[in-house]
């Protein structure tokens, strides 16, 4: 899997979408708000609550990114994508989630894998 190799492409795509005039301000603000929520020392679900407190930041960010990508439209995304065009066929944030999970604590990653096997 080339997820980490493609991370710069995903970051460029995000930067392009956030600066593109064709993308609504609401979607940009939601992503900015999600990033601010991650950086805030206080969370709605405190980090000391097992599992939920540790993944709520990632969940909020993923929801905002999914909305941004869904509302931007294929043309806008293609204009900012610097990677292999074939990867856009199934752009659904799965690769970004795998890369983001890399930064979660090991205990949380194991729990997420367990949940993934249950479904």
Secondary structure as UniProt FT lines:
FT   HELIX           3..19
FT   TURN            21..22
FT   HELIX           25..39
FT   TURN            47..48
FT   TURN            50..51
FT   HELIX           52..72
FT   HELIX           74..80
FT   HELIX           85..90
FT   HELIX           94..101
FT   TURN            102..103
FT   HELIX           106..118
//
